Amino acid sequence: MGTVQGGLAPVLLLAGVLTGCGESPEEDPKASATAQAEGATGGAGATGTAAKSGGTIGAAGSACELPVTFDIAKGWKAKAVDSGAASGGSGGADDEFAQEVADAILHQGPVTAACEIDAKPAGHIGFLRVWTGSPADADARTVLRAFVAAEDNTSKEKYRTFKAGDLSGVEVEYLYTSKLLDEVKKERALAVSTPDGPVVLHLGGMDTEEHEAMLPAYELAKHTLRVA
């Protein structure tokens, strides 16, 4: 099983292991000003409209504590993912199977799910997900290629480099073929290296139309990305 996709079972299982720390991020005037400045230089997605900042996550005390900080779009809601929440059962066969399924969903290639940012409160169907890895996996391009390879059913990958503040990273656009839904849709992801390990941001969406509608939020996150 690859990444968390549009299938109902994987999404419901992932929702079941989310922690309760889904409070809205605090408004950060400095971050918002940065987002507006960055948005003017490429923060808009396919709609041509830059996303307004709804606050910053990643720092200690925010909805998701991460090796990086970035702005999330106004109306989007962040929750931390507890990758250990599925463990601790009675040890029976059912618990072992549940753990295997949870591991398959929560881990993709060299990284582990750390944060899920839901677009539904803003009127879209999809998520911006954050994945983190070990400091030993330092090369962003290698990590990103492994992440995409682990998703399966991907094609037409296009990689490129980008800069955000003092960070340099790698971004990829590609097509994902859903066997469950029998459709092909666009997805994209980026990876950066930090002293605490690599970070991957992934934007999916129910379909290509939703994906493109959410691009301004993805671009906002990318252009405000900083080491925590």
N, CA and C of each residue as an Amber inpcrd file, in Angstrom:
protein
   684
   0.8470000  -1.2050000   0.0000000   0.0000000   0.0000000   0.0000000
   0.8740000   1.2440000   0.0000000   0.5840000   2.1950000  -0.8520000
   1.4080000   3.3930000  -0.9440000   0.9390000   4.4790000  -0.0210000
   0.9600000   5.7160000  -0.5120000   0.6040000   6.8450000   0.3200000
  -0.8760000   6.9050000   0.6030000  -1.3010000   7.7810000   1.5100000
  -2.7090000   7.9660000   1.8140000  -3.3520000   8.6430000   0.6240000
  -4.2980000   7.9770000  -0.0370000  -4.8930000   8.5150000  -1.2390000
  -6.3740000   8.7510000  -1.0280000  -7.1240000   8.8310000  -2.1290000
  -8.5350000   9.1460000  -2.0540000  -9.3910000   8.0010000  -1.5960000
  -8.8320000   6.7750000  -1.4790000  -9.6210000   5.6520000  -1.0160000
 -10.1550000   5.8930000   0.3770000 -11.3930000   5.4620000   0.6260000
 -12.0270000   5.7610000   1.9020000 -11.3580000   5.0420000   3.0600000
 -11.0070000   3.7720000   2.8820000 -10.4400000   3.0170000   3.9970000
  -9.1340000   3.6230000   4.5000000  -8.1480000   3.9350000   3.6260000
  -6.9060000   4.5440000   4.1290000  -7.1410000   5.8830000   4.7930000
  -8.0170000   6.6890000   4.2300000  -8.2540000   8.0120000   4.8060000
  -8.8950000   7.8900000   6.1770000  -9.8610000   6.9780000   6.3090000
 -10.5250000   6.8040000   7.5990000  -9.5570000   6.2690000   8.6370000
  -8.6780000   5.3710000   8.2250000  -7.7140000   4.8340000   9.1790000
  -6.7520000   5.9040000   9.6340000  -6.2850000   6.7190000   8.6890000
  -5.3770000   7.7900000   9.0690000  -6.0670000   8.7570000  10.0040000
  -7.3390000   9.0660000   9.7350000  -8.0800000   9.9740000  10.6070000
  -8.1670000   9.4070000  12.0080000  -8.2070000   8.0670000  12.1130000
  -8.3290000   7.4480000  13.4230000  -7.0790000   7.5400000  14.2450000
  -5.9290000   7.7970000  13.6240000  -4.7000000   7.8790000  14.4010000
  -4.2060000   9.3060000  14.5400000  -5.0290000  10.2510000  14.1650000
  -4.6600000  11.6450000  14.3770000  -4.7880000  11.9860000  15.8500000
  -3.8980000  12.8080000  16.3360000  -4.0080000  13.2630000  17.7110000
  -5.0660000  14.3330000  17.8100000  -5.4080000  14.7190000  19.0240000
  -6.4460000  15.7180000  19.2190000  -5.9530000  17.1350000  19.1610000
  -4.6910000  17.3630000  18.7690000  -4.1580000  18.7220000  18.8140000
  -4.4510000  19.4380000  17.5080000  -5.7260000  19.6470000  17.2270000
  -6.1080000  20.2710000  15.9780000  -6.5030000  21.7160000  16.1320000
  -5.9680000  22.4040000  17.1230000  -6.3160000  23.7980000  17.3100000
  -5.8280000  24.6290000  16.1440000  -6.4940000  25.7200000  15.8810000
  -6.0940000  26.5830000  14.7800000  -4.7700000  27.2440000  15.1150000
  -3.8820000  27.4080000  14.1150000  -2.5960000  28.0600000  14.3820000
  -2.7920000  29.5150000  14.7170000  -1.9000000  30.0250000  15.5330000
  -2.0100000  31.4310000  15.9060000  -1.6610000  32.3190000  14.7270000
  -2.3610000  33.4200000  14.6270000  -2.0620000  34.3830000  13.5800000
  -0.6920000  35.0020000  13.8410000   0.1130000  35.0590000  12.8340000
   1.4570000  35.6150000  12.9510000   1.5810000  36.7610000  11.9510000
   1.4860000  38.0110000  12.4140000   1.5410000  39.1440000  11.4860000
   2.7950000  39.1450000  10.6310000   3.9490000  38.7840000  11.2190000
   5.1890000  38.7740000  10.4640000   5.1350000  37.7410000   9.3520000
   4.6240000  36.5240000   9.7120000   4.5330000  35.4710000   8.7130000
   3.5520000  35.8410000   7.6250000   2.4500000  36.4920000   8.0060000
   1.4550000  36.8850000   7.0220000   2.0300000  37.8960000   6.0450000
   2.8080000  38.8310000   6.5720000   3.4300000  39.8270000   5.7030000
   4.4010000  39.1560000   4.7440000   5.1460000  38.1760000   5.2750000
   6.0690000  37.4350000   4.4140000   5.3150000  36.6990000   3.3320000
   4.1980000  36.0720000   3.7130000   3.4010000  35.3140000   2.7540000
   2.8860000  36.2050000   1.6440000   2.4470000  37.4100000   1.9970000
   1.9240000  38.3160000   0.9810000   3.0240000  38.7300000   0.0110000
   4.2190000  38.9640000   0.5580000   5.3400000  39.3590000  -0.2980000
   5.7520000  38.2100000  -1.2020000   5.8120000  36.9880000  -0.6260000
   6.2020000  35.8390000  -1.4180000   5.1260000  35.5170000  -2.4510000
   3.8530000  35.6800000  -2.0580000   2.7640000  35.3730000  -2.9590000
   2.8140000  36.2170000  -4.2050000   3.3020000  37.4380000  -4.0780000
   3.3920000  38.3260000  -5.2290000   4.4440000  37.8640000  -6.2180000
   5.3520000  36.9640000  -5.7690000   6.4190000  36.4880000  -6.6510000
   6.2680000  35.0150000  -6.9900000   5.0710000  34.5010000  -6.8720000
   4.8690000  33.1180000  -7.3060000   4.0450000  32.2980000  -6.3630000
   3.3510000  32.8930000  -5.4190000   2.5600000  32.1330000  -4.4780000
   1.2090000  31.7350000  -5.0080000   0.8730000  32.0990000  -6.2220000
  -0.4280000  31.7580000  -6.7850000  -0.3630000  30.4270000  -7.4880000
  -1.4710000  29.7070000  -7.4580000  -1.5450000  28.4280000  -8.1450000
  -2.2170000  28.5920000  -9.4840000  -2.8980000  27.5150000  -9.9170000
  -3.5000000  27.5130000 -11.2410000  -4.6060000  28.5520000 -11.3590000
  -5.1900000  28.9500000 -10.2350000  -6.2650000  29.9250000 -10.2820000
  -5.7350000  31.3310000 -10.4750000  -4.4130000  31.5280000 -10.2800000
  -3.8280000  32.8510000 -10.4140000  -4.0450000  33.7210000  -9.1980000
  -4.5760000  33.1600000  -8.1130000  -4.8690000  33.9170000  -6.9020000
  -3.9860000  33.4340000  -5.7640000  -3.2480000  34.3570000  -5.1280000
  -2.4110000  33.9850000  -3.9920000  -3.2860000  33.6800000  -2.7870000
  -2.9080000  32.6650000  -2.0270000  -3.6590000  32.2960000  -0.8340000
  -3.3390000  33.2340000   0.3130000  -4.3360000  33.5780000   1.1120000
  -4.1240000  34.3890000   2.3060000  -3.6800000  33.4920000   3.4480000
  -2.7450000  33.9830000   4.2410000  -2.2220000  33.1960000   5.3470000
  -3.2390000  33.0850000   6.4760000  -3.3500000  31.8720000   7.0360000
  -4.1760000  31.6440000   8.2040000  -3.3390000  31.4130000   9.4440000
  -2.0390000  31.6850000   9.3520000  -1.1490000  31.4870000  10.4880000
   0.0090000  30.5800000  10.1240000   0.9010000  30.3820000  11.0780000
   2.1100000  29.5930000  10.8590000   2.1030000  28.3580000  11.7410000
   2.5390000  27.2240000  11.1830000   2.6990000  26.0160000  11.9820000
   4.1450000  25.5500000  11.8920000   4.4910000  24.6200000  12.7860000
   5.8300000  24.0430000  12.7870000   6.6200000  24.3510000  14.0360000
   6.4010000  25.5410000  14.5940000   7.1300000  25.9300000  15.8100000
   6.5560000  25.2190000  17.0330000   7.3140000  25.2000000  18.1130000
   6.8430000  24.6120000  19.3640000   5.5570000  25.2990000  19.8070000
   4.5750000  24.5010000  20.1860000   3.3010000  25.0470000  20.6340000
   2.2720000  25.2040000  19.5350000   2.6720000  25.0150000  18.2840000
   1.7160000  25.1110000  17.1860000   1.0120000  23.7570000  17.0040000
   0.0290000  23.7140000  16.1070000  -0.7470000  22.4890000  15.9150000
   0.1330000  21.3090000  15.5320000   1.1840000  21.5650000  14.7720000
   2.1550000  20.5250000  14.3960000   3.5510000  21.0610000  14.6520000
   4.3130000  20.3850000  15.4850000   5.6950000  20.7730000  15.7350000
   6.5910000  20.0140000  14.7590000   7.3350000  20.7650000  13.9370000
   8.0670000  20.1840000  12.8250000   9.4920000  20.7430000  12.7470000
  10.3550000  20.1550000  11.9320000  11.6900000  20.7310000  11.7280000
  11.6590000  22.0250000  10.9280000  10.4990000  22.3370000  10.3310000
  10.3460000  23.5580000   9.5410000   9.1010000  24.3060000  10.0030000
   9.0160000  25.5740000   9.6390000   7.7920000  26.3420000   9.8300000
   7.3160000  26.8230000   8.4630000   6.0170000  27.0330000   8.3260000
   5.4710000  27.5920000   7.0950000   4.0450000  28.0640000   7.3540000
   3.5550000  28.9200000   6.4800000   2.1890000  29.4320000   6.5870000
   1.2120000  28.4330000   5.9780000   0.0580000  28.2870000   6.5960000
  -1.0170000  27.5190000   5.9880000  -2.1010000  28.4960000   5.5450000
  -2.8380000  28.1230000   4.5300000  -3.8540000  29.0040000   3.9640000
  -4.9950000  29.2230000   4.9520000  -5.6060000  30.3810000   4.8450000
  -6.7150000  30.7290000   5.7200000  -7.8510000  29.7230000   5.5630000
  -8.3440000  29.2240000   6.6790000  -9.4390000  28.2650000   6.6760000
  -8.9970000  26.8170000   6.7430000  -7.7500000  26.5250000   6.3750000
  -7.2550000  25.1570000   6.4470000  -6.9670000  24.8020000   7.9050000
  -7.1250000  23.5350000   8.2640000  -6.9800000  23.1130000   9.6590000
  -5.9090000  22.0300000   9.7820000  -4.9370000  22.2810000  10.6540000
  -3.8070000  21.3620000  10.8250000  -3.9940000  20.4710000  12.0400000
  -3.6160000  19.2030000  11.8840000  -3.5920000  18.2500000  12.9950000
  -2.2940000  17.4540000  12.9260000  -1.7040000  17.2110000  14.0820000
  -0.5150000  16.3650000  14.1260000  -0.9290000  14.9120000  13.9660000
  -0.0760000  14.1190000  13.3340000  -0.3110000  12.6870000  13.1660000
   0.5470000  11.9450000  14.1720000  -0.0860000  11.1160000  14.9850000
   0.6310000  10.3190000  15.9740000   0.9490000   8.9670000  15.3490000
   2.1790000   8.7870000  14.9140000   2.5540000   7.5580000  14.2070000
   2.6040000   6.3460000  15.1290000   2.5120000   6.5560000  16.4460000
   2.5350000   5.4220000  17.3640000   1.1840000   5.0890000  17.9340000
   0.1310000   5.7760000  17.4800000  -1.1880000   5.5990000  18.0840000
  -1.8070000   4.2420000  17.8050000  -1.3820000   3.5800000  16.7310000
  -1.9950000   2.3060000  16.3830000  -1.4030000   1.1370000  17.1550000
  -0.3300000   1.3760000  17.9100000   0.3080000   0.2980000  18.6600000
  -0.3090000   0.1690000  20.0350000   0.0910000  -0.8570000  20.7520000
  -0.3720000  -1.0070000  22.1250000  -1.6170000  -1.8440000  22.2660000
  -1.9470000  -2.6940000  21.2640000  -3.1190000  -3.5510000  21.3450000
  -2.8350000  -4.7670000  22.2000000  -3.7250000  -5.7500000  22.0840000
  -3.5970000  -6.9480000  22.9150000  -2.5710000  -7.9240000  22.3750000
  -2.1050000  -7.6740000  21.1420000  -1.0840000  -8.5510000  20.5850000
  -1.6540000  -9.6760000  19.7500000  -2.9670000  -9.7190000  19.5210000
  -3.5880000 -10.7520000  18.7200000  -3.3690000 -10.5270000  17.2390000
  -3.9100000 -11.4740000  16.4370000  -3.7310000 -11.3990000  14.9860000
  -4.3620000 -10.1380000  14.4210000  -5.5330000  -9.7530000  14.9510000
  -6.2080000  -8.5540000  14.4530000  -5.3660000  -7.3190000  14.7180000
  -4.7530000  -7.2620000  15.9130000  -3.9060000  -6.1170000  16.2570000
  -2.6710000  -6.0730000  15.3680000  -2.1050000  -7.2270000  15.0770000
  -0.9230000  -7.2710000  14.2170000  -1.2760000  -6.7940000  12.8140000
  -2.4480000  -7.2260000  12.3160000  -2.8700000  -6.7910000  10.9790000
  -3.1080000  -5.2820000  10.9590000  -3.7790000  -4.7800000  12.0110000
  -4.0570000  -3.3420000  12.0880000  -2.7560000  -2.5460000  12.1300000
  -1.7610000  -3.0730000  12.8450000  -0.4760000  -2.3870000  12.9350000
   0.2220000  -2.3680000  11.5860000   0.1410000  -3.4770000  10.8520000
   0.7590000  -3.5400000   9.5340000   0.1140000  -2.5370000   8.5810000
  -1.2110000  -2.4440000   8.6270000  -1.9160000  -1.5010000   7.7610000
  -1.5560000  -0.0660000   8.1390000  -1.5450000   0.2110000   9.4500000
  -1.2010000   1.5580000   9.9100000   0.2160000   1.9280000   9.4980000
   1.1360000   0.9800000   9.6270000   2.5210000   1.2470000   9.2400000
   2.6200000   1.5530000   7.7490000   1.8470000   0.8240000   6.9500000
   1.8770000   1.0380000   5.5030000   1.3580000   2.4170000   5.1360000
   0.3970000   2.9080000   5.9090000  -0.1830000   4.2160000   5.6220000
   0.6830000   5.3480000   6.1750000   1.2220000   5.1470000   7.3550000
   1.9420000   6.2210000   8.0440000   3.3880000   6.3690000   7.5820000
   3.8990000   5.3910000   6.8510000   5.2760000   5.4620000   6.3740000
   5.2770000   5.3440000   4.8590000   6.0240000   6.2120000   4.2000000
   6.1530000   6.1580000   2.7440000   7.6010000   6.3760000   2.3700000
   8.2260000   5.3440000   1.8710000   9.6500000   5.4410000   1.5920000
  10.3970000   5.7180000   2.8800000  11.3090000   6.7000000   2.8870000
  12.1240000   6.9710000   4.0730000  11.4850000   7.9250000   5.0760000
  10.2340000   8.3390000   4.8720000   9.6260000   9.3520000   5.7450000
   8.3380000   8.8440000   6.3970000   7.9610000   9.5380000   7.4730000
   6.7970000   9.1660000   8.2760000   5.8340000  10.3530000   8.3610000
   4.5450000  10.0780000   8.2910000   3.5380000  11.1340000   8.3690000
   3.6400000  11.8630000   9.7050000   3.6450000  13.1970000   9.6500000
   3.7960000  14.0020000  10.8570000   2.6710000  15.0140000  11.0420000
   2.0630000  15.4720000   9.9430000   1.0510000  16.5200000  10.0480000
   0.1140000  16.4350000   8.8430000  -1.1620000  16.6570000   9.1060000
  -2.1710000  16.6390000   8.0520000  -2.9490000  17.9460000   8.1010000
  -2.9620000  18.6830000   6.9840000  -3.6180000  19.9870000   6.9290000
  -4.8160000  19.8630000   5.9940000  -6.0020000  19.9370000   6.5680000
  -7.2510000  19.6360000   5.8760000  -7.8000000  20.8760000   5.1790000
  -8.1150000  20.7330000   3.8950000  -8.6620000  21.8470000   3.1160000
 -10.1760000  21.9490000   3.2230000 -10.8180000  20.9590000   3.8210000
 -12.2780000  20.9360000   3.8470000 -12.8970000  22.1890000   4.4670000
 -12.3670000  22.7110000   5.5940000 -12.9680000  23.9350000   6.1510000
 -12.9000000  25.1270000   5.2070000 -11.9840000  25.0700000   4.2220000
 -11.8510000  26.1530000   3.2460000 -12.6350000  25.8690000   1.9690000
 -13.3690000  24.7440000   1.9540000 -14.2250000  24.4530000   0.8190000
 -13.6410000  23.5520000  -0.2400000 -12.5320000  22.8550000   0.0750000
 -11.9180000  21.9530000  -0.9000000 -11.8390000  20.5490000  -0.3110000
 -11.6140000  19.5740000  -1.1820000 -11.5060000  18.1830000  -0.7410000
 -10.0830000  17.7120000  -0.9920000  -9.2930000  17.7010000   0.0490000
  -7.9050000  17.2860000  -0.0810000  -7.0970000  17.6980000   1.1260000
  -5.8380000  17.3250000   1.1140000  -4.9490000  17.5850000   2.2370000
  -3.5680000  18.0240000   1.7380000  -2.9150000  18.8310000   2.5410000
  -1.4810000  19.0650000   2.4250000  -0.8680000  18.2930000   3.5820000
  -0.0720000  17.2750000   3.2690000   0.4870000  16.4280000   4.3190000
   1.9900000  16.6520000   4.4400000   2.4650000  16.5650000   5.6730000
   3.8870000  16.7570000   5.9690000   4.4490000  15.4380000   6.4740000
   5.5910000  15.0540000   5.9190000   6.2750000  13.8170000   6.2810000
   7.6950000  14.1660000   6.7210000   8.2030000  13.4870000   7.7170000
   9.5510000  13.7650000   8.2150000  10.3760000  12.4880000   8.2400000
  11.7100000  12.6630000   8.1960000  12.5990000  11.5050000   8.1740000
  13.7660000  11.6490000   9.1180000  14.6560000  10.6940000   9.0590000
  15.8310000  10.6510000   9.9250000  16.9030000  11.6000000   9.4140000
  17.6770000  12.2120000  10.3200000  18.7960000  13.0700000   9.8940000
  19.7990000  12.3440000   9.0020000  19.8180000  11.0130000   9.0680000
  20.7370000  10.2390000   8.2360000  20.3510000  10.3160000   6.7610000
  19.0550000  10.5670000   6.5000000  18.5750000  10.6950000   5.1180000
  18.5780000  12.1660000   4.7390000  19.7440000  12.6780000   4.3920000
  19.9020000  14.1250000   4.2790000  19.5950000  14.6800000   2.8960000
  19.7990000  13.8950000   1.8420000  19.6830000  14.4290000   0.4860000
  18.2160000  14.5400000   0.0720000  17.7800000  15.7620000  -0.1860000
  16.3710000  16.0150000  -0.4760000  15.9110000  15.3200000  -1.7550000
  16.7320000  15.3490000  -2.7950000  16.3270000  14.7330000  -4.0580000
  16.1680000  13.2210000  -3.9110000  17.1180000  12.5930000  -3.2150000
  17.0390000  11.1460000  -3.0080000  15.7960000  10.7810000  -2.2130000
  15.5180000  11.5570000  -1.1710000  14.3380000  11.3030000  -0.3350000
  13.0620000  11.4640000  -1.1520000  12.9930000  12.5180000  -1.9530000
  11.7840000  12.7710000  -2.7270000  11.5580000  11.6780000  -3.7700000
  12.6170000  11.2430000  -4.4230000  12.4710000  10.1740000  -5.4130000
  11.9920000   8.8820000  -4.7480000  12.5130000   8.5980000  -3.5660000
  12.0870000   7.3960000  -2.8380000  10.6370000   7.5210000  -2.3920000
  10.2300000   8.7270000  -2.0160000   8.8530000   8.9740000  -1.5950000
   7.8840000   8.7070000  -2.7450000   8.1950000   9.2380000  -3.9160000
   7.3270000   9.0450000  -5.0780000   7.3240000   7.5760000  -5.5070000
   8.4840000   6.9340000  -5.5020000   8.5710000   5.5330000  -5.9010000
   7.7270000   4.6420000  -4.9970000   7.6590000   4.9930000  -3.7060000
   6.9040000   4.1920000  -2.7500000   5.4030000   4.3500000  -2.9160000
   4.9840000   5.3930000  -3.6210000   3.5470000   5.6160000  -3.8050000
   2.9470000   4.6200000  -4.7900000   3.7470000   4.1660000  -5.7560000
   3.2820000   3.2500000  -6.7970000   2.2930000   3.9460000  -7.7380000
   2.1550000   3.3870000  -8.9230000   1.1890000   3.8770000  -9.9170000
   1.4070000   5.3480000 -10.2700000   2.6610000   5.7910000 -10.2960000
   2.9570000   7.1770000 -10.6620000   3.6430000   7.2070000 -12.0270000
   3.5210000   8.3580000 -12.6960000   4.1380000   8.4880000 -14.0150000
   4.3880000   9.9530000 -14.3270000   5.1910000  10.2000000 -15.3640000
   5.4700000  11.5280000 -15.8900000   5.9830000  12.4960000 -14.8220000
   6.9100000  12.0190000 -13.9840000   7.4880000  12.8590000 -12.9410000
   8.3520000  13.9600000 -13.5560000   8.2080000  15.1580000 -13.0520000
   9.0270000  16.2910000 -13.4870000   9.6310000  16.9400000 -12.2460000
  10.9550000  16.8200000 -12.0840000  11.6510000  17.3440000 -10.9210000
  12.2930000  18.6930000 -11.2400000  12.3600000  19.5480000 -10.2260000
  13.0580000  20.8300000 -10.3690000  13.4680000  21.3080000  -8.9790000
  14.4510000  22.1800000  -8.9480000  14.8990000  22.7400000  -7.6790000
  14.1620000  24.0450000  -7.3910000  14.1660000  24.4530000  -6.1220000
  13.5610000  25.7230000  -5.7330000  14.2740000  26.2500000  -4.4950000
  14.0730000  27.5130000  -4.2050000  14.6140000  28.1350000  -2.9950000
  13.4970000  28.8290000  -2.2400000  13.5740000  28.7460000  -0.9200000
  12.6400000  29.4490000  -0.0460000  13.4500000  29.9880000   1.1170000
  13.6700000  31.2970000   1.1470000  14.5400000  31.8610000   2.1700000
  15.9290000  31.2740000   2.0410000  16.4640000  30.7230000   3.1260000
  17.7820000  30.1000000   3.1050000  17.7300000  28.6190000   2.7410000
  16.5290000  28.0900000   2.4950000  16.3730000  26.6750000   2.1810000
  16.4280000  26.4380000   0.6780000  17.1000000  25.3700000   0.2940000
  17.0790000  24.8900000  -1.0800000  16.4170000  23.5240000  -1.0710000
  15.5530000  23.2880000  -2.0300000  14.8420000  22.0210000  -2.0500000
  14.5930000  21.5270000  -3.4570000  13.8800000  20.4120000  -3.5240000
  13.5230000  19.7780000  -4.7880000  12.0170000  19.5700000  -4.8090000
  11.4110000  19.8200000  -5.9490000   9.9600000  19.6980000  -6.1040000
   9.6650000  18.7600000  -7.2650000   8.5350000  18.0570000  -7.2040000
   8.1440000  17.1630000  -8.2830000   6.6540000  17.2970000  -8.5640000
   6.3120000  17.2980000  -9.8390000   4.9290000  17.1670000 -10.2870000
   4.8080000  15.8240000 -10.9840000   3.6890000  15.1340000 -10.7860000
   3.5420000  13.8220000 -11.4130000   2.0680000  13.4460000 -11.5100000
   1.8080000  12.3400000 -12.1650000   0.4590000  11.8060000 -12.2770000
   0.3420000  10.5520000 -11.4200000  -0.7770000  10.4170000 -10.7410000
  -1.0500000   9.2300000  -9.9350000  -2.2880000   8.5400000 -10.5000000
  -2.1880000   7.2490000 -10.7380000  -3.3180000   6.4700000 -11.2420000
  -3.9450000   5.6950000 -10.1000000  -5.1830000   6.0360000  -9.7800000
  -5.9070000   5.3660000  -8.7040000  -6.6300000   4.1510000  -9.2650000
  -6.2130000   2.9550000  -8.8450000  -6.8850000   1.7430000  -9.2930000
  -8.2750000   1.6370000  -8.6720000  -8.4130000   2.1600000  -7.4540000
  -9.7050000   2.0890000  -6.7710000 -10.7520000   2.9370000  -7.4810000
 -10.3480000   4.1570000  -7.8810000 -11.2840000   5.0790000  -8.5200000
 -11.2020000   5.0430000 -10.0390000 -10.2180000   4.2920000 -10.5620000
 -10.0200000   4.1680000 -12.0070000  -9.9070000   5.5360000 -12.6660000
  -8.9920000   6.3580000 -12.1390000  -8.7780000   7.6750000 -12.7210000
  -7.3320000   8.1050000 -12.5180000  -6.9120000   9.0690000 -13.3160000
  -5.5660000   9.6340000 -13.2250000  -5.6920000  11.0730000 -12.7480000
  -4.8570000  11.4590000 -11.8030000  -4.9170000  12.8210000 -11.2850000
  -3.5150000  13.3610000 -11.0360000  -3.4220000  14.6850000 -11.0050000
  -2.1530000  15.3560000 -10.7440000  -1.8660000  15.3920000  -9.2480000
  -0.5930000  15.2760000  -8.9130000  -0.1400000  15.4620000  -7.5370000
   1.2180000  16.1520000  -7.5880000   1.6460000  16.6730000  -6.4580000
   2.9880000  17.2400000  -6.3830000   3.5000000  17.1720000  -4.9560000
   4.8030000  17.2600000  -4.8440000   5.4420000  17.1910000  -3.5330000
   6.7660000  17.9300000  -3.6040000   7.2860000  18.2800000  -2.4390000
   8.6010000  18.9020000  -2.3500000   9.3390000  18.3270000  -1.1530000
  10.6440000  18.4420000  -1.1940000  11.4620000  17.9640000  -0.0820000
  12.5880000  18.9510000   0.1900000  12.8760000  19.1500000   1.4660000
  14.0150000  19.9610000   1.8890000  14.7760000  19.2020000   2.9610000
  16.0410000  19.5330000   3.0930000  16.8680000  18.9410000   4.1370000
  17.0250000  19.9340000   5.2760000  16.9360000  19.4430000   6.5120000
  17.1300000  20.2720000   7.7020000  18.0870000  19.5490000   8.6470000
  18.6210000  20.2350000   9.6480000  19.4950000  19.5570000  10.6140000
  18.7990000  18.4120000  11.3480000  17.4650000  18.4470000  11.4110000
  16.7070000  17.3960000  12.0990000  16.1880000  16.3360000  11.1450000
  16.6160000  16.3960000   9.8910000  16.1890000  15.4000000   8.9220000
  15.3810000  15.9990000   7.7890000  15.0790000  15.2030000   6.7610000
  14.3360000  15.7020000   5.6120000  12.8630000  15.9250000   5.9360000
  12.2610000  16.8590000   5.2150000  10.8320000  17.1340000   5.3390000
  10.2310000  17.0930000   3.9350000   9.1130000  16.3800000   3.7940000
   8.3930000  16.3050000   2.5320000   7.0100000  16.9040000   2.7240000
   6.6060000  17.8080000   1.8320000   5.2420000  18.3290000   1.7820000
   4.5830000  17.7500000   0.5410000   3.4130000  17.1670000   0.7000000
   2.7170000  16.5200000  -0.4100000   1.3060000  17.0670000  -0.5470000
   0.9330000  17.4270000  -1.7720000  -0.4270000  17.8870000  -2.0620000
  -1.0800000  16.9270000  -3.0360000  -2.1750000  16.3210000  -2.5850000
  -2.9290000  15.4370000  -3.4530000  -4.2110000  16.1210000  -3.8940000
  -5.3320000  15.5940000  -3.4290000  -6.6300000  16.1300000  -3.8060000
  -7.5150000  15.0330000  -4.3290000  -8.8160000  15.2190000  -4.2430000
  -9.7620000  14.2040000  -4.6950000  -9.5860000  13.9040000  -6.1830000
  -9.3040000  14.9550000  -6.9670000  -9.0700000  14.8120000  -8.3970000
  -8.2030000  15.9760000  -8.8550000  -7.8980000  16.0180000 -10.1390000
  -7.0240000  17.0690000 -10.6600000  -7.6270000  18.4540000 -10.4620000
  -8.9330000  18.5740000 -10.6210000  -9.5820000  19.8730000 -10.4440000
  -9.3960000  20.3950000  -9.0260000  -9.6000000  19.5250000  -8.0380000
  -9.4020000  19.9390000  -6.6480000  -7.9330000  20.2310000  -6.3800000
  -7.0600000  19.4250000  -6.9500000  -5.6230000  19.6430000  -6.7710000
  -5.2230000  21.0420000  -7.2420000  -5.6700000  21.4000000  -8.4230000
  -5.2990000  22.7040000  -8.9620000  -5.9360000  23.8420000  -8.1720000
  -7.1350000  23.6160000  -7.6300000  -7.7820000  24.6460000  -6.8200000
  -7.0270000  24.8840000  -5.5180000  -6.2930000  23.8710000  -5.0470000
  -5.5620000  23.9790000  -3.7890000  -4.1210000  24.4270000  -3.9750000
  -3.6820000  24.6070000  -5.2070000  -2.2980000  24.9890000  -5.4500000
  -1.8720000  26.2840000  -4.7550000  -2.7370000  27.3180000  -4.6710000
  -2.2970000  28.5190000  -3.9630000  -1.8780000  28.2450000  -2.5200000
  -2.5660000  27.3200000  -1.8500000  -2.2000000  26.9690000  -0.4730000
  -0.8540000  26.2540000  -0.4400000  -0.6180000  25.3980000  -1.4030000
   0.6630000  24.6980000  -1.5010000   1.7960000  25.6890000  -1.7630000
   1.5680000  26.6220000  -2.6790000   2.5870000  27.6210000  -3.0010000
   2.8700000  28.5250000  -1.8060000   1.8490000  28.8560000  -1.0540000
   2.0310000  29.6570000   0.1620000   2.9580000  28.9270000   1.1270000
   2.6890000  27.6350000   1.3380000   3.5390000  26.8450000   2.2340000
   4.9710000  26.7870000   1.7150000   5.1340000  26.5670000   0.4140000
   6.4720000  26.4450000  -0.1660000   7.2710000  27.7350000  -0.0220000
   6.6590000  28.8640000  -0.3230000   7.4000000  30.1130000  -0.3300000
   7.6570000  30.6830000   1.0700000   6.9520000  30.1740000   2.0830000
   7.1890000  30.6460000   3.4540000   7.9450000  29.5970000   4.2810000
   8.4160000  28.5580000   3.6220000   9.1160000  27.4630000   4.3050000
  10.4410000  27.9590000   4.8940000  10.6430000  27.6880000   6.1830000
  11.8630000  28.0730000   6.8730000  12.2500000  26.9790000   7.8720000
  13.5180000  26.8960000   8.2200000  13.9470000  25.9590000   9.2590000
  13.4170000  26.4420000  10.5950000  12.8410000  25.5430000  11.3770000
  12.2500000  25.9060000  12.6790000  13.3400000  26.2870000  13.6740000
